[in-house]
Every structure is written in C-alpha cells, then in structure tokens.
Amino acid sequence: MTILDRYILKEFTKIFALILVSLAGLYLIVDFFERIRMFLSNHASLGQIVSYFLLTLPMILSQMIPTTVLLSTLLSFGILAKNCEITAMKANGLSLYRISLPVLVTSFAICIAAFLLSEFITPYTNQKAKYVKLIEVQKREKLGSFKQNEIWYRGEEGIYNFSMFDPRTNTLKGIRIHLFDRGMNLSQRIDAKEAVWKDGSWLFRELLVTTFNPSGVPSLERIPSRVFALSEKPSDFMAVQKDTEEMGLLELSRFTKKIRSEGYDTMRYRTDMHGKIAFPLVSVILAILGVSFSLKSERSGGVAQSIGLGIIIGFSYWIVFAFAISLGRAGTIPPVVAAWSANLLFGLVAAIMFMRVKT
C-alpha cells in the first residue's frame, strides 16, 4: 500500500466512522421515542431499556452500512475533487480507477464484515432483544422454546409441538398436541395440518385425533376441521417462534429444508435466505456509484449536485430491494430473482457509469 493509498483510505474511514455513528444514533433516537410509551407503561427499569437498545445496535449497524459506504465515498472523493487533489493525482499518471482502488477494496472488506455481523452476531442479539422486550419488560411467561427447528410449548391443556408459526397470518402448521389427565397420563393426541386463529379461537384443519382409553386400546378419528378453545393466543407463540432476523444463513437454510420436506410453503424463508447474501454485497455497488458520481463533474464544481443525485439513487436501492423481496415472499417472482434483482439492476448502472468516468 502506497502513501497515497493510505491517505485516501484514512479520509474514507474517518468519514465512514462519523457517518455510521451519526446514522446509528439518529436511528436509536427515533426508535427510542417510538418505544418509550411501551417501556413506561410496563414500568421497565433503566437497565432493561439500555440493554434493549444496545442489543438492537448490531441490527442497526448492519442496515446502515450500505448507506454509510455510499455517503462516505461521495463525500471523501467529492472533497478530494473539490480541493483539486484528484487533478494532481491524475497529473502524476494515476488513473481514476487506480485512485478509487483503496476505497473499492475496503468496501469489499466491509461487505464481508457486514455478512459476518448478520450471520453470527445479529441473530443472537435480536433474540436477546426480543427476550428483554417480551419476557423481562412485558412480563410474558416463557412456556416454550424453539428446538431442532420446531416449537415446543407447555400449554394449559398439555404439551404442544409445531413445525412453524406464521405471525403474518396467525397460522400454526405441523401440529402435534399431547393432552394429559389430572394424573399426568396421556389421554389424547391431536395431529393436524394447520390451525388458524379466527374469531378468538383456533380452527384446526385435517385432524387425526387419537384417544387413549383406560382399557389401553386407542381409538382414531379423522376430522376435516374443528374449533378448539385453546387458552393460548397467537401472541403467546410469537415469543417462541424465531423470525428470519433471528436466524443466521445456515440455520435459516436448515429450517427451510425441514419445512419444505414436510410440504409447507417456503417462499418467504427462501427469499429471506437469498436476501441475507445479496444485501451485504450492495456496499461495493454503492461505492462504485459513489465514485462515479463524485468524479463525474470534478472540473465543473458540481459536487453538491452529484452527491444529491447519488443519495437519491442509493436510497432508491432500498425501495427496489424491499419491493422485490415482498414480491418474492408472496410467491409472485422466484426467491433468487427477488433477492438479487436490485443488486443486478444497480450493479449494471454502476458498471456503466464507472466505465464512463474520464480517466
């Protein structure tokens, strides 16, 4: 690494750190005022409030990193161009491609760091933040756990085992319920394909009810649908079911394969799985866009215009990415296309603009 590379990298990292801290702080302030009523109404302690927001910090950082890379690139190269330092570098025989190399390499390293953060740290901290909010603050009793990609729950009527719980539709799938008598003897087992929360009760579908008689001979009954008045509501299972943000890529992949083998729809989970790979890589794309916009008009003094346009395009990525992901989750487009379409679109624009920059 040359002295010039270190100088460019120093300017970039200094601005990067400042912007990342500023964006994360702004996010925390907004989130704090959105949740303060919930904390106060539940008489949360100062320690619980602080621990909750500290636990959400890794998720915030992983979401802010792409935008921070874009803004840091725009500002650092914009300042260099404004001070005629880019012109001086070109006068010494350096191309703009070579000048931007330290930032692009660093952006790729940031991509790897962002992926590792979302894979190994963010899922754990998201689980802990959820625990603090639901169990410690809202005082919900933890009666279940998510083990071996399944939900195990100790209900008032017995022990429940579910393959998955969809909080969007309040639907339980792959149901196995073991009911016990007062002597803790197994009295009945209910197997069902799914159960939907409807009008304040659970509507079970495609049931197989096994009743264990005192004589020891079980009787089986198949029922198309039946309403069961279980004491638990959908909110009771939300504290147990892991969301995709609480799983790393490998864990989500195993969970997706399991529920897919059982015949359940996995479009949502496969879309999020591909999104966990695609999203961190956008930092390099936005860095290339940042270099292209900040150097496009270095002589005309249009740095502010380039920064504004670059920010608009950068935030447009979020809109396109979120829209494509929603289409993938709904099954409108394939999960791979949903997760990677924004990267391909903006990557193509970035490549064209970067090649058109005057060296």
N, C-alpha and C positions, 0 to 999 in steps of 0.2 A: 504493500500500500504506500503510495507516494504522499508527500506532504500535502499536495493539492487534494488528494482523496480524503485525507484526514480532516482537512479544513472544511470541505463540503459536507462530510459526514457529521462533523461537530455542529455545524449550523443546522443541519436537518434534525439531528437527535435533540438538540436544545429546544427547537420549536415543537418537535413531536411531543416531548415530555410536557411542555407548557400547555399545549392544546389538549392532550389527553387528560391531564389533571383538571383543566377547566371544564371540558365536556362532561367528565365523570361527576365533578362537583355540581354542575348545573342539573344533571340527571337526578342526583341524590336529593337536591333541594326540592325539585318538582315532585319526586316520589314521596318525600317526607310530608309535604303538605297534603298530598292525596291520601296518605295513610294515617295521619296524626289523629283523626277522629276515631278510627278503629282502635288505635293504641290507647287513647284516653278513655274510651267507653269500656274497655276491658281492663282498665287500671294497670296497664303494663308498667314495669319498672324501667328505670333509665338503662340498666344493664341489658334488658331484653330488647329495648329499642335500638341501642347501639349495636348489639350483636346481630340483630336482624339486618341492618343496613350494611354492616361490614361483610356479612355473608353474601349479600347481593352484589357486592363490589366486583368480584370476578366476572359475573354475567354482564355487568355494565361495561366493563373494560373490553370484553370480547365483542360486544356490539358496537363500541365506539372506535375500535382500532381502524377499520377501513376508512371511515370518515376522517380520522386523525391523520392517516397516511396521506390522503388526498390534500387536506389543508396544509399539512407540513411541506409537502412537495411544492404546492403552489406558492406558498409564502417564501420558502427558502430559495427557490430558483427565481422567483419574482424579485426578491431583494438583490440577488446576485446580478440579475439582468439590469435592474434599475441603477445599480452602482457601477455599471459598465465592466463588472468583473468577468462576465461571460464573454464580452468582446475581447478582453485582454487574454483570456484563455484561448479563444479561437485564433488570436494573433500569434500565439505561441505554437500553433499547429495542432491543437486539440479539437476534435470534432465534438458536436453536441452529444453524440451517442456515447463518447468516452467520458464526457463530463458528467453525464447522468448515471453512469455505471455504478458508482458507490451507493447512490440512493436506491437504484433498482435492486441491487444485491441485498441491501439492508431491508428493503420491502419484502423480498422473498423470505429472508430470515424472520421477519415479523409475521409472515403468513404461517410459518412453521410453529412459531411461539404461540400464535393465536389458536392454531389447531390443537396443540398440546394443552393449552389452557382450557379449551372447551371439551377436551377429551378426558382429562384426568382431574381437574380442579373444579370447574364449573358444575358438573353434575353433583359432586359431593356437597359443595356449598349451597346449591339450590335445594337439595334435600334437607340440609340443616336449617336453612332459612324457612322452608315450609314447616318444619317441625316446630321452630320457635313461634311462628305465626299461629298455627292451628292448635298445637298442644300446650305450649307454655303460655301464650298470650290469651287465646280464645278458650282455653281450658277444655278442649275436647279430649275425651278419653281415648287413648290409643289401644284399640282392641284387636288390631290386625297387623299384618306385615306382608311385604312383597318378597317372596322367597321363590327361587328357581323359576322366575318369570311368571309367577302366579300369585293371586291374592289369597291369603289365609286370614279369616276373620272370625273372632269369637263373638257370636251374637247372643241375644237373649234366649232364642229358641234352640240354638245348637251351634255347630261349627260349620262355617261356610267356606267353600273353595271355588274361586272363579278364575277363568283363564284371563279375563281382562274386563276393565270397566271403562266405558267411553263417557267422559263427563260432558261432551257436547250434546249427546242425545239421552244421557242418563240411562244407559243400557248396560246390563250385565250380560256377559257371554261365557259359555262353557261352565254351567253352574252345577255344583255338587254340594248339596246341603245334607248334613247329618243331624237328625233330631234325636234328643235323648229324653228319657223319662226322669222322674224325680230320683230314681236310684242310679242315674247315670248309665242306664242301659240303652243301647241303640234301639230306638223304636221305629224310625222311618228314615229313608234316604230318598232325596228328591234330585233327580238328574234332569236338567233342562238345557235346551239350546241357548235360550236367552230370556231375559226378563227386562221389561221396560217400565220405567216409573210413569204412571198415568193416573191422574185424578187422586193423588195421595196414596197410592198403593202400587204394588208390583204385579204386573201382568206377565205371567210365565207362559212360555210357548214351547211346544213339543216336549212334553214332560214324560218321564218314566218314574213313577212313584213306587218304591219298594217298601212294603210294610212288614215289620218283623213281629209276628205274633208270639204270645207267650209259649206256644207249643214248639216254637223254633222253626216252623216252616214259613218262609217269607212268601208274600203274595205280591204280584206285579200288576201294575195298571198303567196303561198308556193313555195320556190325556192330551188333546190338541192344545188347549190353553186353559189357564185358571188364574184367578186373582188370589194372591197370598198376602195377608196383612202382616208382613214382617215389620218389626219395630224400627229397623234401620231405614234411613233416608239416603238419597244419593250423596248428600254432604258427608255422611259417615264414611263412605268409601273413598271420597276424594283424598282424605288424609293418608290412605294406604296405597292407592294406585300411583305408580310412577308416571310422570309425564315425560315426553321426549327430552325436555330440557334437563331432566334429572338422570338421564342415561348417557353414557359415552357411546361412541360409534360401535364398538364391539358388543356392548351389552344390548344396544338397540337392535343390532343385526341378529343376535341370538333370539331376542324376543320376537322379532318379525318372523323369523324362520319357524318358530314354535307355533305362533297363532296362525300362520299361513298353512302349516301342515295339518292344523285342526279345521281348516276350511273357512276361516274368517277373513274378512276384508282387511288388507294390509296397505292399501294405497296411502293412507295418511302416514303410516310409520315408514314406509319405503321412501316417500317423498322427503320426510324429515331426515332420514338417514343419508340420502344423497346431498341434502342441503347442508349437513354438517361438514361435508367435504368441500362443497362448492363455495360456501360463504367466506371462509378464511382466505381463499385464493384471490378474492377480488381486490385485496390490498395491492397486489402487483399491478393489476389492471388500472386501478385508480391512480397509482403512482405514475404510470406511463401517461395517463390522461393529464395528470398534473404537470408533468414535464413538458408535454406538448403545448398545453395552453399557456404556461408561463413563459415559454421561449418563443412562441409564435410571433409575438409582436414586441420583441425586446427593443427594437430601434424606434418604434413609433410611440413608445411610452404608454401602451395600452395594458399595463399590468393589472390595474383595477378591473378593467373590462374582462380580461382573461380569467381573473380569479372568480368574478361573479358568474361567468358562463361555466367555468369548471365546477363550481359548487352546485350549480343547478343540475349539471349532468351527473355529478357524483350522487346527489340526493335522489335523482331520478332512478338510480340503480335500486335504491331501497323500494321504490314504488313498483318497479318492474319485477324485482325478485319476490316481493310479498304477493303480488298478483299472480305470478306464475306458480308459487308454492300453494296458494289457495286453490288454483285450478288442479294442481296435482293431487292435493288432499281430497278433492271432490271426485277424482277419477276422470276429469274431463280430458286431461293430457297425461301421457306416461310420466312416472315419477322422475326418471332421468332427465327428460326434456324440461320438466317443471323446475328442477333444481339448477340445471346448467344453462337454460336459455338466456338468462340475464347476463351470465358471465360470457357466453359466446357473443351476444349482441354487443356488449360494451367492450369486450376484448377486440372484436373486429374494428369498432370505431377507434379504439386506442391505437391499434396497429397501423391503421391508415393515417391517422393524424401524426403519429410518431415518425412514419416514413416521409411525411411531407414537411417535417421540420427542416429548415435550411441548416445544413451542417457547416 
